[in-house]
């Protein structure tokens, strides 16, 4: 078994929809980024890639590549899951924390868990989604953007190496 940790941050912008964990969240601002800027899914992808020793999403899906302009981060996560399978790994669980003053995540938590679990090929109970604030401190406290942390456990299913 291997443990991975992921972190991502994106600034708010008025020109985009807000997507978190593959779910559109009604809010006046979205997140700035090359893909759909889904900070939560990016953190999960990086946790999985880190656990497998396969780099990060910036390496695999660079913002200099026009193929990933406005790409769905869930589609990118699906590609990460497939790459892990090729290396003989499957995800066992993920634990995520979204750092945000706004918007409130609670009404969307279960929908996000279900969507991420489906892409990861695990049960919803193996996906934890939490949210916290910074009590007004830092860029998230000033409502300038969002940050996300993710931790995962992956298991080797192919022991040929």
Chimera marker file (.cmm) of the C-alpha trace (Angstrom):
<marker_set name="trace">
<marker id="1" x="0.000" y="0.000" z="0.000" r="1" g="1" b="0" radius="0.5"/>
<marker id="2" x="1.066" y="3.579" z="-0.617" r="1" g="1" b="0" radius="0.5"/>
<marker id="3" x="-0.137" y="6.927" z="0.712" r="1" g="1" b="0" radius="0.5"/>
<marker id="4" x="-0.365" y="10.074" z="-1.390" r="1" g="1" b="0" radius="0.5"/>
<marker id="5" x="-0.960" y="13.717" z="-0.602" r="1" g="1" b="0" radius="0.5"/>
<marker id="6" x="-2.259" y="16.407" z="-2.942" r="1" g="1" b="0" radius="0.5"/>
<marker id="7" x="-2.772" y="20.150" z="-2.657" r="1" g="1" b="0" radius="0.5"/>
<marker id="8" x="-4.140" y="22.699" z="-5.083" r="1" g="1" b="0" radius="0.5"/>
<marker id="9" x="-5.235" y="26.319" z="-5.057" r="1" g="1" b="0" radius="0.5"/>
<marker id="10" x="-7.059" y="28.544" z="-7.535" r="1" g="1" b="0" radius="0.5"/>
<marker id="11" x="-8.137" y="32.182" z="-7.449" r="1" g="1" b="0" radius="0.5"/>
<marker id="12" x="-11.731" y="33.241" z="-7.991" r="1" g="1" b="0" radius="0.5"/>
<marker id="13" x="-12.770" y="34.852" z="-11.266" r="1" g="1" b="0" radius="0.5"/>
<marker id="14" x="-16.108" y="36.142" z="-12.467" r="1" g="1" b="0" radius="0.5"/>
<marker id="15" x="-15.841" y="34.589" z="-15.926" r="1" g="1" b="0" radius="0.5"/>
<marker id="16" x="-16.273" y="30.915" z="-14.962" r="1" g="1" b="0" radius="0.5"/>
<marker id="17" x="-18.633" y="28.414" z="-13.387" r="1" g="1" b="0" radius="0.5"/>
<marker id="18" x="-17.581" y="27.001" z="-10.020" r="1" g="1" b="0" radius="0.5"/>
<marker id="19" x="-16.854" y="23.271" z="-10.295" r="1" g="1" b="0" radius="0.5"/>
<marker id="20" x="-15.845" y="21.295" z="-7.197" r="1" g="1" b="0" radius="0.5"/>
<marker id="21" x="-15.431" y="17.537" z="-7.286" r="1" g="1" b="0" radius="0.5"/>
<marker id="22" x="-17.053" y="17.530" z="-10.714" r="1" g="1" b="0" radius="0.5"/>
<marker id="23" x="-20.200" y="19.226" z="-9.412" r="1" g="1" b="0" radius="0.5"/>
<marker id="24" x="-21.317" y="22.676" z="-10.527" r="1" g="1" b="0" radius="0.5"/>
<marker id="25" x="-21.852" y="24.798" z="-7.426" r="1" g="1" b="0" radius="0.5"/>
<marker id="26" x="-24.147" y="27.819" z="-7.785" r="1" g="1" b="0" radius="0.5"/>
<marker id="27" x="-21.987" y="30.829" z="-6.933" r="1" g="1" b="0" radius="0.5"/>
<marker id="28" x="-21.248" y="34.245" z="-8.392" r="1" g="1" b="0" radius="0.5"/>
<marker id="29" x="-17.647" y="33.311" z="-9.206" r="1" g="1" b="0" radius="0.5"/>
<marker id="30" x="-15.744" y="30.348" z="-10.557" r="1" g="1" b="0" radius="0.5"/>
<marker id="31" x="-12.079" y="29.442" z="-10.363" r="1" g="1" b="0" radius="0.5"/>
<marker id="32" x="-9.365" y="30.685" z="-12.667" r="1" g="1" b="0" radius="0.5"/>
<marker id="33" x="-7.330" y="28.021" z="-14.444" r="1" g="1" b="0" radius="0.5"/>
<marker id="34" x="-6.441" y="26.360" z="-17.720" r="1" g="1" b="0" radius="0.5"/>
<marker id="35" x="-8.823" y="23.415" z="-17.285" r="1" g="1" b="0" radius="0.5"/>
<marker id="36" x="-12.142" y="23.792" z="-15.450" r="1" g="1" b="0" radius="0.5"/>
<marker id="37" x="-9.989" y="24.689" z="-12.390" r="1" g="1" b="0" radius="0.5"/>
<marker id="38" x="-11.677" y="22.104" z="-10.149" r="1" g="1" b="0" radius="0.5"/>
<marker id="39" x="-9.350" y="22.565" z="-7.183" r="1" g="1" b="0" radius="0.5"/>
<marker id="40" x="-10.763" y="19.563" z="-5.301" r="1" g="1" b="0" radius="0.5"/>
<marker id="41" x="-10.372" y="17.099" z="-8.154" r="1" g="1" b="0" radius="0.5"/>
<marker id="42" x="-6.883" y="18.432" z="-8.882" r="1" g="1" b="0" radius="0.5"/>
<marker id="43" x="-5.838" y="17.713" z="-5.291" r="1" g="1" b="0" radius="0.5"/>
<marker id="44" x="-7.228" y="14.160" z="-5.547" r="1" g="1" b="0" radius="0.5"/>
<marker id="45" x="-5.389" y="13.587" z="-8.848" r="1" g="1" b="0" radius="0.5"/>
<marker id="46" x="-2.119" y="14.802" z="-7.369" r="1" g="1" b="0" radius="0.5"/>
<marker id="47" x="-2.553" y="12.599" z="-4.297" r="1" g="1" b="0" radius="0.5"/>
<marker id="48" x="-3.056" y="9.522" z="-6.483" r="1" g="1" b="0" radius="0.5"/>
<marker id="49" x="-0.153" y="10.375" z="-8.779" r="1" g="1" b="0" radius="0.5"/>
<marker id="50" x="2.111" y="11.078" z="-5.820" r="1" g="1" b="0" radius="0.5"/>
<marker id="51" x="1.263" y="7.779" z="-4.158" r="1" g="1" b="0" radius="0.5"/>
<marker id="52" x="2.143" y="5.929" z="-7.361" r="1" g="1" b="0" radius="0.5"/>
<marker id="53" x="5.331" y="7.949" z="-7.914" r="1" g="1" b="0" radius="0.5"/>
<marker id="54" x="3.990" y="9.207" z="-11.237" r="1" g="1" b="0" radius="0.5"/>
<marker id="55" x="4.508" y="12.969" z="-10.936" r="1" g="1" b="0" radius="0.5"/>
<marker id="56" x="1.652" y="15.450" z="-10.831" r="1" g="1" b="0" radius="0.5"/>
<marker id="57" x="-1.142" y="16.819" z="-12.998" r="1" g="1" b="0" radius="0.5"/>
<marker id="58" x="0.986" y="19.768" z="-14.117" r="1" g="1" b="0" radius="0.5"/>
<marker id="59" x="3.470" y="17.317" z="-15.592" r="1" g="1" b="0" radius="0.5"/>
<marker id="60" x="0.855" y="15.087" z="-17.234" r="1" g="1" b="0" radius="0.5"/>
<marker id="61" x="-1.660" y="17.755" z="-18.285" r="1" g="1" b="0" radius="0.5"/>
<marker id="62" x="0.373" y="20.978" z="-18.667" r="1" g="1" b="0" radius="0.5"/>
<marker id="63" x="-1.352" y="24.325" z="-19.047" r="1" g="1" b="0" radius="0.5"/>
<marker id="64" x="0.867" y="24.923" z="-22.075" r="1" g="1" b="0" radius="0.5"/>
<marker id="65" x="-1.045" y="22.182" z="-23.950" r="1" g="1" b="0" radius="0.5"/>
<marker id="66" x="-4.181" y="23.463" z="-25.674" r="1" g="1" b="0" radius="0.5"/>
<marker id="67" x="-5.777" y="19.980" z="-25.452" r="1" g="1" b="0" radius="0.5"/>
<marker id="68" x="-6.454" y="20.661" z="-21.784" r="1" g="1" b="0" radius="0.5"/>
<marker id="69" x="-7.966" y="24.144" z="-22.195" r="1" g="1" b="0" radius="0.5"/>
<marker id="70" x="-11.290" y="24.093" z="-20.292" r="1" g="1" b="0" radius="0.5"/>
<marker id="71" x="-10.936" y="20.311" z="-19.843" r="1" g="1" b="0" radius="0.5"/>
<marker id="72" x="-13.122" y="18.543" z="-17.322" r="1" g="1" b="0" radius="0.5"/>
<marker id="73" x="-10.995" y="17.714" z="-14.305" r="1" g="1" b="0" radius="0.5"/>
<marker id="74" x="-13.136" y="14.604" z="-13.800" r="1" g="1" b="0" radius="0.5"/>
<marker id="75" x="-12.045" y="13.437" z="-17.257" r="1" g="1" b="0" radius="0.5"/>
<marker id="76" x="-8.426" y="14.086" z="-16.276" r="1" g="1" b="0" radius="0.5"/>
<marker id="77" x="-8.972" y="12.175" z="-13.018" r="1" g="1" b="0" radius="0.5"/>
<marker id="78" x="-10.371" y="9.262" z="-15.055" r="1" g="1" b="0" radius="0.5"/>
<marker id="79" x="-7.153" y="9.272" z="-17.089" r="1" g="1" b="0" radius="0.5"/>
<marker id="80" x="-5.121" y="9.250" z="-13.857" r="1" g="1" b="0" radius="0.5"/>
<marker id="81" x="-7.131" y="6.260" z="-12.582" r="1" g="1" b="0" radius="0.5"/>
<marker id="82" x="-6.450" y="4.424" z="-15.860" r="1" g="1" b="0" radius="0.5"/>
<marker id="83" x="-2.709" y="5.223" z="-15.666" r="1" g="1" b="0" radius="0.5"/>
<marker id="84" x="-2.619" y="3.835" z="-12.127" r="1" g="1" b="0" radius="0.5"/>
<marker id="85" x="-4.357" y="0.650" z="-13.290" r="1" g="1" b="0" radius="0.5"/>
<marker id="86" x="-1.685" y="0.160" z="-15.952" r="1" g="1" b="0" radius="0.5"/>
<marker id="87" x="0.900" y="0.322" z="-13.162" r="1" g="1" b="0" radius="0.5"/>
<marker id="88" x="-1.116" y="-2.198" z="-11.107" r="1" g="1" b="0" radius="0.5"/>
<marker id="89" x="-2.613" y="0.247" z="-8.578" r="1" g="1" b="0" radius="0.5"/>
<marker id="90" x="-6.183" y="0.848" z="-7.435" r="1" g="1" b="0" radius="0.5"/>
<marker id="91" x="-7.487" y="3.501" z="-5.095" r="1" g="1" b="0" radius="0.5"/>
<marker id="92" x="-8.609" y="2.325" z="-1.679" r="1" g="1" b="0" radius="0.5"/>
<marker id="93" x="-9.870" y="5.628" z="-0.280" r="1" g="1" b="0" radius="0.5"/>
<marker id="94" x="-9.519" y="9.406" z="-0.440" r="1" g="1" b="0" radius="0.5"/>
<marker id="95" x="-9.899" y="12.002" z="2.295" r="1" g="1" b="0" radius="0.5"/>
<marker id="96" x="-10.321" y="15.617" z="1.126" r="1" g="1" b="0" radius="0.5"/>
<marker id="97" x="-10.527" y="19.004" z="2.779" r="1" g="1" b="0" radius="0.5"/>
<marker id="98" x="-11.709" y="22.112" z="0.973" r="1" g="1" b="0" radius="0.5"/>
<marker id="99" x="-10.529" y="25.396" z="2.501" r="1" g="1" b="0" radius="0.5"/>
<marker id="100" x="-13.096" y="28.103" z="1.764" r="1" g="1" b="0" radius="0.5"/>
<marker id="101" x="-14.995" y="30.894" z="3.431" r="1" g="1" b="0" radius="0.5"/>
<marker id="102" x="-17.514" y="30.796" z="0.574" r="1" g="1" b="0" radius="0.5"/>
<marker id="103" x="-19.508" y="29.088" z="-0.774" r="1" g="1" b="0" radius="0.5"/>
<marker id="104" x="-20.857" y="26.614" z="1.747" r="1" g="1" b="0" radius="0.5"/>
<marker id="105" x="-20.120" y="23.031" z="0.671" r="1" g="1" b="0" radius="0.5"/>
<marker id="106" x="-22.538" y="21.104" z="2.893" r="1" g="1" b="0" radius="0.5"/>
<marker id="107" x="-25.489" y="21.056" z="0.431" r="1" g="1" b="0" radius="0.5"/>
<marker id="108" x="-23.248" y="19.498" z="-2.260" r="1" g="1" b="0" radius="0.5"/>
<marker id="109" x="-21.076" y="17.145" z="-0.197" r="1" g="1" b="0" radius="0.5"/>
<marker id="110" x="-22.955" y="13.914" z="-0.971" r="1" g="1" b="0" radius="0.5"/>
<marker id="111" x="-23.201" y="14.659" z="-4.681" r="1" g="1" b="0" radius="0.5"/>
<marker id="112" x="-19.441" y="15.307" z="-4.789" r="1" g="1" b="0" radius="0.5"/>
<marker id="113" x="-18.699" y="12.103" z="-2.871" r="1" g="1" b="0" radius="0.5"/>
<marker id="114" x="-20.838" y="10.102" z="-5.282" r="1" g="1" b="0" radius="0.5"/>
<marker id="115" x="-19.250" y="11.649" z="-8.370" r="1" g="1" b="0" radius="0.5"/>
<marker id="116" x="-15.655" y="11.179" z="-7.184" r="1" g="1" b="0" radius="0.5"/>
<marker id="117" x="-16.357" y="7.613" z="-5.994" r="1" g="1" b="0" radius="0.5"/>
<marker id="118" x="-17.761" y="6.730" z="-9.407" r="1" g="1" b="0" radius="0.5"/>
<marker id="119" x="-14.648" y="7.947" z="-11.237" r="1" g="1" b="0" radius="0.5"/>
<marker id="120" x="-12.303" y="6.363" z="-8.692" r="1" g="1" b="0" radius="0.5"/>
<marker id="121" x="-14.120" y="3.031" z="-8.873" r="1" g="1" b="0" radius="0.5"/>
<marker id="122" x="-14.741" y="2.874" z="-5.131" r="1" g="1" b="0" radius="0.5"/>
<marker id="123" x="-17.766" y="3.084" z="-2.839" r="1" g="1" b="0" radius="0.5"/>
<marker id="124" x="-19.053" y="6.462" z="-1.718" r="1" g="1" b="0" radius="0.5"/>
<marker id="125" x="-18.144" y="5.515" z="1.850" r="1" g="1" b="0" radius="0.5"/>
<marker id="126" x="-14.488" y="5.424" z="0.791" r="1" g="1" b="0" radius="0.5"/>
<marker id="127" x="-14.580" y="9.127" z="-0.158" r="1" g="1" b="0" radius="0.5"/>
<marker id="128" x="-14.464" y="11.721" z="2.604" r="1" g="1" b="0" radius="0.5"/>
<marker id="129" x="-15.186" y="15.373" z="1.805" r="1" g="1" b="0" radius="0.5"/>
<marker id="130" x="-14.717" y="17.969" z="4.519" r="1" g="1" b="0" radius="0.5"/>
<marker id="131" x="-14.697" y="21.757" z="4.487" r="1" g="1" b="0" radius="0.5"/>
<marker id="132" x="-13.167" y="24.341" z="6.758" r="1" g="1" b="0" radius="0.5"/>
<marker id="133" x="-12.547" y="28.055" z="6.858" r="1" g="1" b="0" radius="0.5"/>
<marker id="134" x="-9.429" y="29.974" z="7.822" r="1" g="1" b="0" radius="0.5"/>
<marker id="135" x="-11.392" y="32.260" z="10.151" r="1" g="1" b="0" radius="0.5"/>
<marker id="136" x="-10.828" y="35.164" z="7.782" r="1" g="1" b="0" radius="0.5"/>
<marker id="137" x="-7.057" y="34.675" z="7.506" r="1" g="1" b="0" radius="0.5"/>
<marker id="138" x="-5.075" y="34.498" z="4.253" r="1" g="1" b="0" radius="0.5"/>
<marker id="139" x="-6.271" y="34.511" z="0.652" r="1" g="1" b="0" radius="0.5"/>
<marker id="140" x="-9.104" y="32.076" z="1.354" r="1" g="1" b="0" radius="0.5"/>
<marker id="141" x="-10.153" y="34.150" z="4.357" r="1" g="1" b="0" radius="0.5"/>
<marker id="142" x="-10.271" y="37.233" z="2.140" r="1" g="1" b="0" radius="0.5"/>
<marker id="143" x="-12.462" y="35.221" z="-0.284" r="1" g="1" b="0" radius="0.5"/>
<marker id="144" x="-9.908" y="35.494" z="-3.083" r="1" g="1" b="0" radius="0.5"/>
<marker id="145" x="-9.935" y="31.789" z="-3.930" r="1" g="1" b="0" radius="0.5"/>
<marker id="146" x="-10.092" y="28.210" z="-2.708" r="1" g="1" b="0" radius="0.5"/>
<marker id="147" x="-7.596" y="25.595" z="-1.610" r="1" g="1" b="0" radius="0.5"/>
<marker id="148" x="-7.981" y="21.833" z="-1.364" r="1" g="1" b="0" radius="0.5"/>
<marker id="149" x="-6.028" y="19.041" z="0.292" r="1" g="1" b="0" radius="0.5"/>
<marker id="150" x="-6.383" y="15.343" z="-0.453" r="1" g="1" b="0" radius="0.5"/>
<marker id="151" x="-4.860" y="12.215" z="1.016" r="1" g="1" b="0" radius="0.5"/>
<marker id="152" x="-5.276" y="8.785" z="-0.524" r="1" g="1" b="0" radius="0.5"/>
<marker id="153" x="-4.355" y="5.178" z="-0.061" r="1" g="1" b="0" radius="0.5"/>
<marker id="154" x="-3.637" y="3.076" z="-3.130" r="1" g="1" b="0" radius="0.5"/>
<marker id="155" x="-3.051" y="-0.660" z="-3.279" r="1" g="1" b="0" radius="0.5"/>
<marker id="156" x="-0.873" y="-2.665" z="-5.603" r="1" g="1" b="0" radius="0.5"/>
<marker id="157" x="-2.881" y="-5.354" z="-7.347" r="1" g="1" b="0" radius="0.5"/>
<marker id="158" x="-0.158" y="-6.506" z="-9.721" r="1" g="1" b="0" radius="0.5"/>
<marker id="159" x="2.994" y="-7.724" z="-8.015" r="1" g="1" b="0" radius="0.5"/>
<marker id="160" x="5.041" y="-8.515" z="-11.132" r="1" g="1" b="0" radius="0.5"/>
<marker id="161" x="7.608" y="-5.783" z="-10.406" r="1" g="1" b="0" radius="0.5"/>
<link id1="1" id2="2" r="1" g="1" b="0" radius="0.2"/>
<link id1="2" id2="3" r="1" g="1" b="0" radius="0.2"/>
<link id1="3" id2="4" r="1" g="1" b="0" radius="0.2"/>
<link id1="4" id2="5" r="1" g="1" b="0" radius="0.2"/>
<link id1="5" id2="6" r="1" g="1" b="0" radius="0.2"/>
<link id1="6" id2="7" r="1" g="1" b="0" radius="0.2"/>
<link id1="7" id2="8" r="1" g="1" b="0" radius="0.2"/>
<link id1="8" id2="9" r="1" g="1" b="0" radius="0.2"/>
<link id1="9" id2="10" r="1" g="1" b="0" radius="0.2"/>
<link id1="10" id2="11" r="1" g="1" b="0" radius="0.2"/>
<link id1="11" id2="12" r="1" g="1" b="0" radius="0.2"/>
<link id1="12" id2="13" r="1" g="1" b="0" radius="0.2"/>
<link id1="13" id2="14" r="1" g="1" b="0" radius="0.2"/>
<link id1="14" id2="15" r="1" g="1" b="0" radius="0.2"/>
<link id1="15" id2="16" r="1" g="1" b="0" radius="0.2"/>
<link id1="16" id2="17" r="1" g="1" b="0" radius="0.2"/>
<link id1="17" id2="18" r="1" g="1" b="0" radius="0.2"/>
<link id1="18" id2="19" r="1" g="1" b="0" radius="0.2"/>
<link id1="19" id2="20" r="1" g="1" b="0" radius="0.2"/>
<link id1="20" id2="21" r="1" g="1" b="0" radius="0.2"/>
<link id1="21" id2="22" r="1" g="1" b="0" radius="0.2"/>
<link id1="22" id2="23" r="1" g="1" b="0" radius="0.2"/>
<link id1="23" id2="24" r="1" g="1" b="0" radius="0.2"/>
<link id1="24" id2="25" r="1" g="1" b="0" radius="0.2"/>
<link id1="25" id2="26" r="1" g="1" b="0" radius="0.2"/>
<link id1="26" id2="27" r="1" g="1" b="0" radius="0.2"/>
<link id1="27" id2="28" r="1" g="1" b="0" radius="0.2"/>
<link id1="28" id2="29" r="1" g="1" b="0" radius="0.2"/>
<link id1="29" id2="30" r="1" g="1" b="0" radius="0.2"/>
<link id1="30" id2="31" r="1" g="1" b="0" radius="0.2"/>
<link id1="31" id2="32" r="1" g="1" b="0" radius="0.2"/>
<link id1="32" id2="33" r="1" g="1" b="0" radius="0.2"/>
<link id1="33" id2="34" r="1" g="1" b="0" radius="0.2"/>
<link id1="34" id2="35" r="1" g="1" b="0" radius="0.2"/>
<link id1="35" id2="36" r="1" g="1" b="0" radius="0.2"/>
<link id1="36" id2="37" r="1" g="1" b="0" radius="0.2"/>
<link id1="37" id2="38" r="1" g="1" b="0" radius="0.2"/>
<link id1="38" id2="39" r="1" g="1" b="0" radius="0.2"/>
<link id1="39" id2="40" r="1" g="1" b="0" radius="0.2"/>
<link id1="40" id2="41" r="1" g="1" b="0" radius="0.2"/>
<link id1="41" id2="42" r="1" g="1" b="0" radius="0.2"/>
<link id1="42" id2="43" r="1" g="1" b="0" radius="0.2"/>
<link id1="43" id2="44" r="1" g="1" b="0" radius="0.2"/>
<link id1="44" id2="45" r="1" g="1" b="0" radius="0.2"/>
<link id1="45" id2="46" r="1" g="1" b="0" radius="0.2"/>
<link id1="46" id2="47" r="1" g="1" b="0" radius="0.2"/>
<link id1="47" id2="48" r="1" g="1" b="0" radius="0.2"/>
<link id1="48" id2="49" r="1" g="1" b="0" radius="0.2"/>
<link id1="49" id2="50" r="1" g="1" b="0" radius="0.2"/>
<link id1="50" id2="51" r="1" g="1" b="0" radius="0.2"/>
<link id1="51" id2="52" r="1" g="1" b="0" radius="0.2"/>
<link id1="52" id2="53" r="1" g="1" b="0" radius="0.2"/>
<link id1="53" id2="54" r="1" g="1" b="0" radius="0.2"/>
<link id1="54" id2="55" r="1" g="1" b="0" radius="0.2"/>
<link id1="55" id2="56" r="1" g="1" b="0" radius="0.2"/>
<link id1="56" id2="57" r="1" g="1" b="0" radius="0.2"/>
<link id1="57" id2="58" r="1" g="1" b="0" radius="0.2"/>
<link id1="58" id2="59" r="1" g="1" b="0" radius="0.2"/>
<link id1="59" id2="60" r="1" g="1" b="0" radius="0.2"/>
<link id1="60" id2="61" r="1" g="1" b="0" radius="0.2"/>
<link id1="61" id2="62" r="1" g="1" b="0" radius="0.2"/>
<link id1="62" id2="63" r="1" g="1" b="0" radius="0.2"/>
<link id1="63" id2="64" r="1" g="1" b="0" radius="0.2"/>
<link id1="64" id2="65" r="1" g="1" b="0" radius="0.2"/>
<link id1="65" id2="66" r="1" g="1" b="0" radius="0.2"/>
<link id1="66" id2="67" r="1" g="1" b="0" radius="0.2"/>
<link id1="67" id2="68" r="1" g="1" b="0" radius="0.2"/>
<link id1="68" id2="69" r="1" g="1" b="0" radius="0.2"/>
<link id1="69" id2="70" r="1" g="1" b="0" radius="0.2"/>
<link id1="70" id2="71" r="1" g="1" b="0" radius="0.2"/>
<link id1="71" id2="72" r="1" g="1" b="0" radius="0.2"/>
<link id1="72" id2="73" r="1" g="1" b="0" radius="0.2"/>
<link id1="73" id2="74" r="1" g="1" b="0" radius="0.2"/>
<link id1="74" id2="75" r="1" g="1" b="0" radius="0.2"/>
<link id1="75" id2="76" r="1" g="1" b="0" radius="0.2"/>
<link id1="76" id2="77" r="1" g="1" b="0" radius="0.2"/>
<link id1="77" id2="78" r="1" g="1" b="0" radius="0.2"/>
<link id1="78" id2="79" r="1" g="1" b="0" radius="0.2"/>
<link id1="79" id2="80" r="1" g="1" b="0" radius="0.2"/>
<link id1="80" id2="81" r="1" g="1" b="0" radius="0.2"/>
<link id1="81" id2="82" r="1" g="1" b="0" radius="0.2"/>
<link id1="82" id2="83" r="1" g="1" b="0" radius="0.2"/>
<link id1="83" id2="84" r="1" g="1" b="0" radius="0.2"/>
<link id1="84" id2="85" r="1" g="1" b="0" radius="0.2"/>
<link id1="85" id2="86" r="1" g="1" b="0" radius="0.2"/>
<link id1="86" id2="87" r="1" g="1" b="0" radius="0.2"/>
<link id1="87" id2="88" r="1" g="1" b="0" radius="0.2"/>
<link id1="88" id2="89" r="1" g="1" b="0" radius="0.2"/>
<link id1="89" id2="90" r="1" g="1" b="0" radius="0.2"/>
<link id1="90" id2="91" r="1" g="1" b="0" radius="0.2"/>
<link id1="91" id2="92" r="1" g="1" b="0" radius="0.2"/>
<link id1="92" id2="93" r="1" g="1" b="0" radius="0.2"/>
<link id1="93" id2="94" r="1" g="1" b="0" radius="0.2"/>
<link id1="94" id2="95" r="1" g="1" b="0" radius="0.2"/>
<link id1="95" id2="96" r="1" g="1" b="0" radius="0.2"/>
<link id1="96" id2="97" r="1" g="1" b="0" radius="0.2"/>
<link id1="97" id2="98" r="1" g="1" b="0" radius="0.2"/>
<link id1="98" id2="99" r="1" g="1" b="0" radius="0.2"/>
<link id1="99" id2="100" r="1" g="1" b="0" radius="0.2"/>
<link id1="100" id2="101" r="1" g="1" b="0" radius="0.2"/>
<link id1="101" id2="102" r="1" g="1" b="0" radius="0.2"/>
<link id1="102" id2="103" r="1" g="1" b="0" radius="0.2"/>
<link id1="103" id2="104" r="1" g="1" b="0" radius="0.2"/>
<link id1="104" id2="105" r="1" g="1" b="0" radius="0.2"/>
<link id1="105" id2="106" r="1" g="1" b="0" radius="0.2"/>
<link id1="106" id2="107" r="1" g="1" b="0" radius="0.2"/>
<link id1="107" id2="108" r="1" g="1" b="0" radius="0.2"/>
<link id1="108" id2="109" r="1" g="1" b="0" radius="0.2"/>
<link id1="109" id2="110" r="1" g="1" b="0" radius="0.2"/>
<link id1="110" id2="111" r="1" g="1" b="0" radius="0.2"/>
<link id1="111" id2="112" r="1" g="1" b="0" radius="0.2"/>
<link id1="112" id2="113" r="1" g="1" b="0" radius="0.2"/>
<link id1="113" id2="114" r="1" g="1" b="0" radius="0.2"/>
<link id1="114" id2="115" r="1" g="1" b="0" radius="0.2"/>
<link id1="115" id2="116" r="1" g="1" b="0" radius="0.2"/>
<link id1="116" id2="117" r="1" g="1" b="0" radius="0.2"/>
<link id1="117" id2="118" r="1" g="1" b="0" radius="0.2"/>
<link id1="118" id2="119" r="1" g="1" b="0" radius="0.2"/>
<link id1="119" id2="120" r="1" g="1" b="0" radius="0.2"/>
<link id1="120" id2="121" r="1" g="1" b="0" radius="0.2"/>
<link id1="121" id2="122" r="1" g="1" b="0" radius="0.2"/>
<link id1="122" id2="123" r="1" g="1" b="0" radius="0.2"/>
<link id1="123" id2="124" r="1" g="1" b="0" radius="0.2"/>
<link id1="124" id2="125" r="1" g="1" b="0" radius="0.2"/>
<link id1="125" id2="126" r="1" g="1" b="0" radius="0.2"/>
<link id1="126" id2="127" r="1" g="1" b="0" radius="0.2"/>
<link id1="127" id2="128" r="1" g="1" b="0" radius="0.2"/>
<link id1="128" id2="129" r="1" g="1" b="0" radius="0.2"/>
<link id1="129" id2="130" r="1" g="1" b="0" radius="0.2"/>
<link id1="130" id2="131" r="1" g="1" b="0" radius="0.2"/>
<link id1="131" id2="132" r="1" g="1" b="0" radius="0.2"/>
<link id1="132" id2="133" r="1" g="1" b="0" radius="0.2"/>
<link id1="133" id2="134" r="1" g="1" b="0" radius="0.2"/>
<link id1="134" id2="135" r="1" g="1" b="0" radius="0.2"/>
<link id1="135" id2="136" r="1" g="1" b="0" radius="0.2"/>
<link id1="136" id2="137" r="1" g="1" b="0" radius="0.2"/>
<link id1="137" id2="138" r="1" g="1" b="0" radius="0.2"/>
<link id1="138" id2="139" r="1" g="1" b="0" radius="0.2"/>
<link id1="139" id2="140" r="1" g="1" b="0" radius="0.2"/>
<link id1="140" id2="141" r="1" g="1" b="0" radius="0.2"/>
<link id1="141" id2="142" r="1" g="1" b="0" radius="0.2"/>
<link id1="142" id2="143" r="1" g="1" b="0" radius="0.2"/>
<link id1="143" id2="144" r="1" g="1" b="0" radius="0.2"/>
<link id1="144" id2="145" r="1" g="1" b="0" radius="0.2"/>
<link id1="145" id2="146" r="1" g="1" b="0" radius="0.2"/>
<link id1="146" id2="147" r="1" g="1" b="0" radius="0.2"/>
<link id1="147" id2="148" r="1" g="1" b="0" radius="0.2"/>
<link id1="148" id2="149" r="1" g="1" b="0" radius="0.2"/>
<link id1="149" id2="150" r="1" g="1" b="0" radius="0.2"/>
<link id1="150" id2="151" r="1" g="1" b="0" radius="0.2"/>
<link id1="151" id2="152" r="1" g="1" b="0" radius="0.2"/>
<link id1="152" id2="153" r="1" g="1" b="0" radius="0.2"/>
<link id1="153" id2="154" r="1" g="1" b="0" radius="0.2"/>
<link id1="154" id2="155" r="1" g="1" b="0" radius="0.2"/>
<link id1="155" id2="156" r="1" g="1" b="0" radius="0.2"/>
<link id1="156" id2="157" r="1" g="1" b="0" radius="0.2"/>
<link id1="157" id2="158" r="1" g="1" b="0" radius="0.2"/>
<link id1="158" id2="159" r="1" g="1" b="0" radius="0.2"/>
<link id1="159" id2="160" r="1" g="1" b="0" radius="0.2"/>
<link id1="160" id2="161" r="1" g="1" b="0" radius="0.2"/>
</marker_set>
